[in-house]
Amino acid sequence: MFLRMLPLYSLLILIGICDASEAPRPIRGNIDLLNEEGQAKIKDFRTHTVVTATTNPDLIILHGNTTQKIVALTFSEGPNAETKNLLTVLMANNIKATFFFSGEVIDKNKDFVKTIADNGHSVLSHGWKHVRFPTLSREEILTVIKAGENALQEAIGNHPPLMRTPYGYTTPTTLSVLKELELSTVLWSIDTLDWAPDSTKETIFANVVGTIQPGDIVLFHSRKITVEALPAIIDALKKLDYHFVTIPELLATPS
């Protein structure tokens, strides 16, 4: 009963999986707006992901390990019409962010993707398509990841050995493939829940500004509600003296 009452990171420390300086922070983002089934799935995902990241720190990245007030804004999906609107907001605030695009979409938007990278943003792969890895064989997962990397290479050239697995999957088979390809998957420490049907500008704002910590990686998507919420989030984080970095910059920042 006592162990059940402990926060996840405290339990990891207690049972000796990691020490206090190494324990990944919990993934945040208020899930109350989801139904009971949705909340249960997100809780299970977060628990599994933090535990798996603890034992596979070279393969799974949840946040930067720094005390500096920096944050990485990341956007999955796209490129689409809302990606252009997000870029407008970022440009107006002189902020560089990180975009994760699927290979099949990159193939249809190579010039746009290259322009995003040329403007100083980090562009990384989200696999070839947004598929659920637990339903695929190892060979199929390998094909999806390699195809995404190849599409990105054709569009922008060399890029860091980083990607984001679709849906953030970190199954044992997925990790085996990542290790073979010498890749790491960049996930997140803050989920804005901008993907949830009942999300509002206010809930997205609260999920970020109300929980921000140094080195956080924030998960956004290329959606209209995100475009609407982003300016206020940026303004609030600036007032808290946060600086904005890309994922490669975040990982290169000393603790």
Residue pairs with C-beta under 8 A, 6 or more apart in sequence:
3 11
3 14
6 14
7 26
8 26
8 47
8 50
8 51
9 23
9 24
9 25
9 26
9 50
12 18
12 23
12 50
12 51
12 54
13 19
13 20
13 23
17 51
17 54
17 55
18 54
22 54
22 57
23 54
24 50
24 53
24 54
24 62
24 63
24 189
25 62
25 63
25 189
25 213
26 46
26 50
27 46
27 49
27 50
27 62
27 187
27 188
27 189
27 190
27 191
28 189
28 190
28 191
28 207
28 211
29 190
29 191
29 192
29 193
29 207
29 211
29 219
30 193
30 203
30 206
30 207
31 38
31 39
31 42
31 43
31 193
32 39
33 193
33 196
33 198
33 199
33 203
34 42
34 193
34 196
34 198
38 196
42 191
45 168
48 170
49 60
49 62
49 168
49 170
49 187
50 62
52 60
52 170
52 175
53 60
53 61
53 62
53 170
53 187
56 170
56 175
58 184
59 170
59 175
59 178
59 179
59 183
59 184
59 185
60 170
60 175
60 184
60 185
60 187
61 162
61 184
61 185
61 186
61 187
61 217
61 247
61 251
62 187
62 188
62 189
62 217
63 188
63 189
63 213
63 215
63 216
63 217
64 70
64 72
64 214
64 215
64 216
64 217
64 250
64 251
64 253
65 215
65 255
66 214
66 215
66 250
66 253
66 254
66 255
67 214
67 215
67 255
68 214
68 215
68 243
68 253
69 214
69 240
69 241
69 242
69 243
70 214
70 215
70 242
70 243
70 244
70 245
70 249
70 250
70 253
71 212
71 214
71 215
71 216
71 217
71 218
71 237
71 242
71 243
71 244
71 245
72 97
72 98
72 216
72 217
72 218
72 244
72 245
72 246
72 247
72 249
72 250
73 90
73 95
73 97
73 98
73 218
73 220
73 244
74 97
74 98
74 99
74 100
74 164
74 186
74 188
74 217
74 218
74 219
74 220
74 247
75 83
75 86
75 97
75 98
75 99
75 100
75 220
75 221
75 222
75 226
76 100
76 126
76 164
76 219
76 220
76 221
76 222
77 83
77 101
77 126
77 221
77 222
77 223
78 99
78 101
78 105
78 222
79 99
79 101
79 105
79 109
79 112
79 113
79 116
79 222
80 222
82 222
82 223
82 224
82 226
82 227
83 99
83 116
83 222
85 224
85 227
86 97
86 220
86 222
86 226
86 227
86 230
87 116
87 119
87 121
89 227
89 230
89 231
89 234
90 96
90 97
90 121
91 119
93 231
93 234
93 238
93 244
95 234
95 244
96 120
96 121
96 122
96 244
96 245
96 246
96 249
97 121
97 122
97 244
97 246
98 121
98 122
98 123
98 124
98 186
98 246
98 247
99 116
99 121
99 122
99 123
99 124
100 124
100 125
100 126
100 163
100 164
100 186
101 109
101 113
101 123
101 124
101 125
101 126
101 152
102 125
102 126
102 127
102 128
102 129
102 130
102 148
102 166
103 125
103 126
103 127
103 128
103 129
103 147
103 148
103 149
103 150
103 151
103 152
104 128
104 129
104 151
106 113
106 125
106 148
106 151
106 152
106 154
106 155
107 151
107 154
107 155
110 154
110 155
113 123
113 152
113 155
113 156
114 155
114 156
116 123
117 123
117 155
117 156
120 246
121 246
122 160
122 246
122 247
122 248
122 249
123 152
123 155
123 156
123 159
124 152
124 159
124 160
124 162
124 163
124 164
124 186
124 247
125 145
125 148
125 149
125 151
125 152
125 163
125 164
126 148
126 163
126 164
126 166
127 144
127 145
127 147
127 148
127 163
127 164
127 165
127 166
128 143
128 144
128 145
128 147
128 148
128 151
129 144
129 166
130 166
130 167
131 144
131 166
132 166
132 167
132 169
133 141
133 144
133 165
133 166
133 167
133 169
133 171
133 173
133 174
134 169
134 171
136 144
138 173
138 176
138 177
141 173
141 174
141 177
142 177
142 180
142 181
144 166
145 163
145 165
145 177
145 178
145 181
145 183
146 181
148 163
149 163
149 181
149 183
152 159
153 159
160 247
160 248
161 181
161 182
161 183
161 184
162 183
162 184
162 185
162 186
162 247
162 248
163 183
163 184
163 185
163 186
164 185
164 186
164 187
165 174
165 178
165 185
165 187
168 185
168 187
168 188
170 185
170 187
174 185
178 184
178 185
186 217
186 247
187 217
187 219
188 217
188 218
188 219
189 213
189 215
189 216
189 217
189 218
190 207
190 208
190 211
190 212
190 216
190 217
190 218
190 219
191 207
191 219
192 199
192 204
192 207
192 208
192 218
192 219
192 220
192 226
192 229
193 199
193 203
193 204
193 207
194 204
194 220
194 221
194 223
194 225
194 226
194 229
195 221
195 223
199 225
200 225
201 225
201 228
201 229
201 232
204 225
204 226
204 229
204 233
205 229
205 232
205 233
205 236
208 218
208 233
208 237
209 233
209 236
209 237
209 240
212 237
212 240
212 242
215 250
215 253
217 247
217 250
220 226
220 230
234 244
237 244
245 253
